[in-house]
Amino acid sequence: MAASLTWQKSSYSSTGDNCVELARHPRGVALRESDEPRTVLTASRRRLAALLRASRSGRFDRLG
Protein backbone atom coordinates (compact mmCIF):
# COMPACT_ATOMS: atom_id res chain seq x y z
CA MET A 1 0.00 0.00 0.00
CA ALA A 2 2.62 2.61 1.07
CA ALA A 3 4.64 2.11 -2.11
CA SER A 4 1.66 2.93 -4.34
CA LEU A 5 0.92 6.27 -2.63
CA THR A 6 2.36 9.63 -3.65
CA TRP A 7 4.05 11.00 -0.55
CA GLN A 8 4.55 14.71 0.19
CA LYS A 9 7.08 15.90 2.73
CA SER A 10 6.07 18.53 5.27
CA SER A 11 7.35 22.01 4.46
CA TYR A 12 8.54 22.21 8.09
CA SER A 13 10.81 19.17 7.68
CA SER A 14 14.55 19.42 7.22
CA THR A 15 16.46 17.88 4.33
CA GLY A 16 17.41 14.70 6.27
CA ASP A 17 15.55 11.43 6.71
CA ASN A 18 13.60 12.55 9.78
CA CYS A 19 10.52 14.01 8.09
CA VAL A 20 6.76 13.70 8.33
CA GLU A 21 5.15 12.73 5.03
CA LEU A 22 1.49 12.71 3.98
CA ALA A 23 -0.34 11.05 1.10
CA ARG A 24 -3.91 10.86 -0.13
CA HIS A 25 -5.45 7.54 0.79
CA PRO A 26 -8.83 5.97 -0.10
CA ARG A 27 -9.86 6.26 3.59
CA GLY A 28 -8.55 9.82 4.00
CA VAL A 29 -4.90 10.65 4.65
CA ALA A 30 -1.87 8.43 5.24
CA LEU A 31 0.99 9.60 7.50
CA ARG A 32 4.49 8.25 7.99
CA GLU A 33 7.97 9.25 9.09
CA SER A 34 10.51 9.09 6.29
CA ASP A 35 12.97 7.12 8.45
CA GLU A 36 10.27 4.41 9.05
CA PRO A 37 8.47 4.26 5.69
CA ARG A 38 6.81 0.89 6.33
CA THR A 39 4.93 2.21 9.38
CA VAL A 40 1.89 4.06 8.03
CA LEU A 41 -1.04 5.57 9.93
CA THR A 42 -4.32 6.49 8.29
CA ALA A 43 -6.87 9.03 9.43
CA SER A 44 -9.90 10.76 8.03
CA ARG A 45 -9.30 14.30 6.84
CA ARG A 46 -11.57 15.58 9.63
CA ARG A 47 -9.63 13.78 12.36
CA LEU A 48 -6.27 14.88 10.99
CA ALA A 49 -7.51 18.48 10.89
CA ALA A 50 -8.59 18.17 14.55
CA LEU A 51 -5.15 16.82 15.51
CA LEU A 52 -3.40 19.67 13.71
CA ARG A 53 -5.65 22.29 15.37
CA ALA A 54 -4.94 20.81 18.81
CA SER A 55 -1.21 20.73 18.13
CA ARG A 56 -1.12 24.32 16.89
CA SER A 57 -3.04 25.50 19.96
CA GLY A 58 -0.38 24.03 22.27
CA ARG A 59 -2.58 21.28 23.67
CA PHE A 60 0.30 18.76 23.57
CA ASP A 61 3.07 21.05 24.80
CA ARG A 62 3.13 19.52 28.27
CA LEU A 63 3.28 15.84 27.34
CA GLY A 64 6.33 14.23 28.79
N, CA, C and O atoms as CSV, one atom per row, in Angstrom:
chain,resi,resn,atom,element,x,y,z
A,1,MET,N,N,0.820,-1.190,0.000
A,1,MET,CA,C,0.000,0.000,0.000
A,1,MET,C,C,0.867,1.258,0.000
A,1,MET,O,O,0.673,2.125,-0.852
A,2,ALA,N,N,1.823,1.385,0.936
A,2,ALA,CA,C,2.619,2.609,1.065
A,2,ALA,C,C,3.402,2.919,-0.198
A,2,ALA,O,O,3.601,4.087,-0.531
A,3,ALA,N,N,3.851,1.889,-0.906
A,3,ALA,CA,C,4.643,2.110,-2.110
A,3,ALA,C,C,3.809,2.708,-3.240
A,3,ALA,O,O,4.344,3.416,-4.093
A,4,SER,N,N,2.504,2.433,-3.256
A,4,SER,CA,C,1.661,2.929,-4.340
A,4,SER,C,C,1.129,4.342,-4.103
A,4,SER,O,O,0.479,4.903,-4.984
A,5,LEU,N,N,1.390,4.926,-2.939
A,5,LEU,CA,C,0.921,6.274,-2.630
A,5,LEU,C,C,1.947,7.316,-3.065
A,5,LEU,O,O,3.140,7.027,-3.155
A,6,THR,N,N,1.476,8.515,-3.330
A,6,THR,CA,C,2.363,9.630,-3.653
A,6,THR,C,C,2.568,10.442,-2.390
A,6,THR,O,O,1.653,11.126,-1.931
A,7,TRP,N,N,3.759,10.370,-1.830
A,7,TRP,CA,C,4.053,11.000,-0.549
A,7,TRP,C,C,4.534,12.431,-0.738
A,7,TRP,O,O,5.248,12.741,-1.692
A,8,GLN,N,N,4.128,13.306,0.195
A,8,GLN,CA,C,4.547,14.707,0.194
A,8,GLN,C,C,5.180,15.013,1.538
A,8,GLN,O,O,4.588,14.750,2.585
A,9,LYS,N,N,6.368,15.562,1.510
A,9,LYS,CA,C,7.084,15.904,2.734
A,9,LYS,C,C,6.550,17.216,3.305
A,9,LYS,O,O,6.205,18.130,2.556
A,10,SER,N,N,6.485,17.300,4.611
A,10,SER,CA,C,6.073,18.530,5.266
A,10,SER,C,C,7.033,19.666,4.937
A,10,SER,O,O,8.245,19.460,4.872
A,11,SER,N,N,6.498,20.851,4.732
A,11,SER,CA,C,7.347,22.014,4.462
A,11,SER,C,C,8.160,22.414,5.691
A,11,SER,O,O,9.115,23.181,5.567
A,12,TYR,N,N,7.804,21.916,6.865
A,12,TYR,CA,C,8.543,22.209,8.087
A,12,TYR,C,C,9.681,21.223,8.319
A,12,TYR,O,O,10.471,21.407,9.245
A,13,SER,N,N,9.780,20.189,7.506
A,13,SER,CA,C,10.809,19.174,7.680
A,13,SER,C,C,12.145,19.648,7.136
A,13,SER,O,O,12.210,20.480,6.231
A,14,SER,N,N,13.210,19.100,7.708
A,14,SER,CA,C,14.548,19.417,7.223
A,14,SER,C,C,14.863,18.544,6.008
A,14,SER,O,O,14.002,17.807,5.527
A,15,THR,N,N,16.078,18.628,5.526
A,15,THR,CA,C,16.459,17.875,4.332
A,15,THR,C,C,16.902,16.447,4.642
A,15,THR,O,O,17.186,15.695,3.710
A,16,GLY,N,N,16.972,16.046,5.890
A,16,GLY,CA,C,17.406,14.700,6.265
A,16,GLY,C,C,16.306,13.666,6.123
A,16,GLY,O,O,15.300,13.890,5.450
A,17,ASP,N,N,16.516,12.530,6.769
A,17,ASP,CA,C,15.548,11.430,6.711
A,17,ASP,C,C,14.620,11.402,7.914
A,17,ASP,O,O,14.057,10.350,8.216
A,18,ASN,N,N,14.441,12.497,8.599
A,18,ASN,CA,C,13.598,12.548,9.780
A,18,ASN,C,C,12.442,13.509,9.502
A,18,ASN,O,O,12.348,14.574,10.112
A,19,CYS,N,N,11.562,13.118,8.571
A,19,CYS,CA,C,10.515,14.015,8.093
A,19,CYS,C,C,9.143,13.362,8.197
A,19,CYS,O,O,9.018,12.140,8.107
A,20,VAL,N,N,8.137,14.167,8.382
A,20,VAL,CA,C,6.755,13.699,8.326
A,20,VAL,C,C,6.292,13.806,6.883
A,20,VAL,O,O,6.504,14.823,6.223
A,21,GLU,N,N,5.655,12.740,6.400
A,21,GLU,CA,C,5.153,12.728,5.028
A,21,GLU,C,C,3.671,12.380,5.043
A,21,GLU,O,O,3.218,11.595,5.876
A,22,LEU,N,N,2.924,12.963,4.123
A,22,LEU,CA,C,1.490,12.712,3.981
A,22,LEU,C,C,1.193,12.257,2.559
A,22,LEU,O,O,1.909,12.598,1.617
A,23,ALA,N,N,0.114,11.475,2.422
A,23,ALA,CA,C,-0.339,11.053,1.097
A,23,ALA,C,C,-1.855,10.899,1.127
A,23,ALA,O,O,-2.442,10.576,2.159
A,24,ARG,N,N,-2.471,11.136,-0.021
A,24,ARG,CA,C,-3.907,10.860,-0.133
A,24,ARG,C,C,-4.110,9.363,-0.088
A,24,ARG,O,O,-3.332,8.595,-0.654
A,25,HIS,N,N,-5.159,8.964,0.588
A,25,HIS,CA,C,-5.452,7.543,0.791
A,25,HIS,C,C,-6.951,7.351,0.578
A,25,HIS,O,O,-7.721,8.274,0.844
A,26,PRO,N,N,-7.393,6.185,0.107
A,26,PRO,CA,C,-8.832,5.970,-0.101
A,26,PRO,C,C,-9.683,6.226,1.149
A,26,PRO,O,O,-10.848,6.605,1.030
A,27,ARG,N,N,-9.113,6.022,2.348
A,27,ARG,CA,C,-9.864,6.258,3.587
A,27,ARG,C,C,-9.576,7.624,4.184
A,27,ARG,O,O,-10.019,7.904,5.297
A,28,GLY,N,N,-8.846,8.487,3.480
A,28,GLY,CA,C,-8.554,9.822,4.000
A,28,GLY,C,C,-7.130,10.232,3.708
A,28,GLY,O,O,-6.784,10.556,2.572
A,29,VAL,N,N,-6.287,10.215,4.764
A,29,VAL,CA,C,-4.898,10.650,4.653
A,29,VAL,C,C,-4.008,9.603,5.295
A,29,VAL,O,O,-4.349,9.049,6.340
A,30,ALA,N,N,-2.871,9.331,4.675
A,30,ALA,CA,C,-1.869,8.432,5.241
A,30,ALA,C,C,-0.715,9.284,5.751
A,30,ALA,O,O,-0.353,10.283,5.130
A,31,LEU,N,N,-0.132,8.883,6.894
A,31,LEU,CA,C,0.988,9.605,7.497
A,31,LEU,C,C,2.100,8.622,7.777
A,31,LEU,O,O,1.844,7.469,8.126
A,32,ARG,N,N,3.333,9.070,7.627
A,32,ARG,CA,C,4.490,8.246,7.989
A,32,ARG,C,C,5.676,9.148,8.279
A,32,ARG,O,O,5.676,10.327,7.925
A,33,GLU,N,N,6.684,8.584,8.923
A,33,GLU,CA,C,7.972,9.255,9.087
A,33,GLU,C,C,8.890,8.702,8.012
A,33,GLU,O,O,8.877,7.499,7.749
A,34,SER,N,N,9.677,9.546,7.397
A,34,SER,CA,C,10.513,9.093,6.292
A,34,SER,C,C,11.571,8.084,6.719
A,34,SER,O,O,12.022,7.285,5.897
A,35,ASP,N,N,11.982,8.101,8.000
A,35,ASP,CA,C,12.971,7.119,8.446
A,35,ASP,C,C,12.339,5.776,8.815
A,35,ASP,O,O,13.069,4.828,9.102
A,36,GLU,N,N,11.011,5.662,8.818
A,36,GLU,CA,C,10.275,4.411,9.046
A,36,GLU,C,C,9.167,4.288,8.012
A,36,GLU,O,O,7.993,4.285,8.384
A,37,PRO,N,N,9.492,4.188,6.732
A,37,PRO,CA,C,8.474,4.263,5.685
A,37,PRO,C,C,7.465,3.115,5.669
A,37,PRO,O,O,6.408,3.243,5.051
A,38,ARG,N,N,7.764,2.007,6.329
A,38,ARG,CA,C,6.811,0.889,6.333
A,38,ARG,C,C,5.732,1.044,7.400
A,38,ARG,O,O,4.722,0.341,7.363
A,39,THR,N,N,5.934,1.953,8.346
A,39,THR,CA,C,4.933,2.213,9.378
A,39,THR,C,C,4.062,3.368,8.910
A,39,THR,O,O,4.517,4.509,8.831
A,40,VAL,N,N,2.801,3.062,8.599
A,40,VAL,CA,C,1.890,4.056,8.032
A,40,VAL,C,C,0.625,4.123,8.875
A,40,VAL,O,O,0.030,3.094,9.197
A,41,LEU,N,N,0.221,5.329,9.230
A,41,LEU,CA,C,-1.036,5.573,9.931
A,41,LEU,C,C,-2.022,6.181,8.954
A,41,LEU,O,O,-1.635,6.938,8.064
A,42,THR,N,N,-3.295,5.853,9.116
A,42,THR,CA,C,-4.323,6.485,8.292
A,42,THR,C,C,-5.324,7.182,9.192
A,42,THR,O,O,-5.591,6.747,10.312
A,43,ALA,N,N,-5.866,8.261,8.684
A,43,ALA,CA,C,-6.868,9.031,9.428
A,43,ALA,C,C,-7.801,9.693,8.425
A,43,ALA,O,O,-7.438,9.927,7.272
A,44,SER,N,N,-8.999,9.985,8.884
A,44,SER,CA,C,-9.901,10.763,8.025
A,44,SER,C,C,-9.368,12.190,7.973
A,44,SER,O,O,-8.627,12.615,8.860
A,45,ARG,N,N,-9.740,12.914,6.952
A,45,ARG,CA,C,-9.302,14.304,6.837
A,45,ARG,C,C,-9.788,15.123,8.029
A,45,ARG,O,O,-9.071,15.995,8.520
A,46,ARG,N,N,-11.000,14.846,8.494
A,46,ARG,CA,C,-11.573,15.581,9.628
A,46,ARG,C,C,-10.763,15.338,10.897
A,46,ARG,O,O,-10.474,16.277,11.638
A,47,ARG,N,N,-10.397,14.090,11.149
A,47,ARG,CA,C,-9.629,13.778,12.364
A,47,ARG,C,C,-8.212,14.341,12.302
A,47,ARG,O,O,-7.683,14.810,13.309
A,48,LEU,N,N,-7.605,14.296,11.132
A,48,LEU,CA,C,-6.275,14.877,10.990
A,48,LEU,C,C,-6.335,16.384,11.218
A,48,LEU,O,O,-5.457,16.947,11.872
A,49,ALA,N,N,-7.354,17.035,10.687
A,49,ALA,CA,C,-7.514,18.479,10.892
A,49,ALA,C,C,-7.678,18.800,12.375
A,49,ALA,O,O,-7.138,19.798,12.853
A,50,ALA,N,N,-8.416,17.965,13.108
A,50,ALA,CA,C,-8.591,18.173,14.547
A,50,ALA,C,C,-7.264,18.004,15.285
A,50,ALA,O,O,-6.974,18.768,16.206
A,51,LEU,N,N,-6.462,17.024,14.899
A,51,LEU,CA,C,-5.149,16.821,15.513
A,51,LEU,C,C,-4.244,18.023,15.253
A,51,LEU,O,O,-3.564,18.493,16.165
A,52,LEU,N,N,-4.232,18.518,14.034
A,52,LEU,CA,C,-3.397,19.675,13.713
A,52,LEU,C,C,-3.838,20.929,14.470
A,52,LEU,O,O,-2.997,21.698,14.937
A,53,ARG,N,N,-5.154,21.139,14.595
A,53,ARG,CA,C,-5.652,22.295,15.373
A,53,ARG,C,C,-5.206,22.186,16.828
A,53,ARG,O,O,-4.749,23.169,17.411
A,54,ALA,N,N,-5.334,21.001,17.414
A,54,ALA,CA,C,-4.939,20.810,18.814
A,54,ALA,C,C,-3.437,21.028,18.990
A,54,ALA,O,O,-3.006,21.626,19.976
A,55,SER,N,N,-2.654,20.552,18.049
A,55,SER,CA,C,-1.206,20.728,18.132
A,55,SER,C,C,-0.823,22.203,18.021
A,55,SER,O,O,0.007,22.693,18.787
A,56,ARG,N,N,-1.425,22.902,17.073
A,56,ARG,CA,C,-1.123,24.325,16.892
A,56,ARG,C,C,-1.533,25.165,18.101
A,56,ARG,O,O,-0.911,26.187,18.390
A,57,SER,N,N,-2.577,24.734,18.800
A,57,SER,CA,C,-3.044,25.497,19.960
A,57,SER,C,C,-2.187,25.256,21.200
A,57,SER,O,O,-2.383,25.916,22.221
A,58,GLY,N,N,-1.240,24.317,21.126
A,58,GLY,CA,C,-0.377,24.033,22.272
A,58,GLY,C,C,-0.901,22.957,23.189
A,58,GLY,O,O,-0.342,22.740,24.264
A,59,ARG,N,N,-1.951,22.282,22.798
A,59,ARG,CA,C,-2.576,21.275,23.666
A,59,ARG,C,C,-1.616,20.159,24.079
A,59,ARG,O,O,-1.795,19.567,25.143
A,60,PHE,N,N,-0.609,19.859,23.269
A,60,PHE,CA,C,0.305,18.764,23.570
A,60,PHE,C,C,1.656,19.228,24.088
A,60,PHE,O,O,2.575,18.421,24.228
A,61,ASP,N,N,1.785,20.497,24.369
A,61,ASP,CA,C,3.073,21.048,24.798
A,61,ASP,C,C,3.588,20.475,26.110
A,61,ASP,O,O,4.795,20.478,26.350
A,62,ARG,N,N,2.714,19.995,26.944
A,62,ARG,CA,C,3.133,19.524,28.268
A,62,ARG,C,C,3.139,18.003,28.394
A,62,ARG,O,O,3.117,17.483,29.510
A,63,LEU,N,N,3.170,17.289,27.287
A,63,LEU,CA,C,3.278,15.836,27.339
A,63,LEU,C,C,4.727,15.482,27.640
A,63,LEU,O,O,5.640,16.003,26.998
A,64,GLY,N,N,4.935,14.635,28.573
A,64,GLY,CA,C,6.334,14.232,28.791
A,64,GLY,C,C,6.911,14.576,30.084
A,64,GLY,O,O,8.076,14.273,30.340
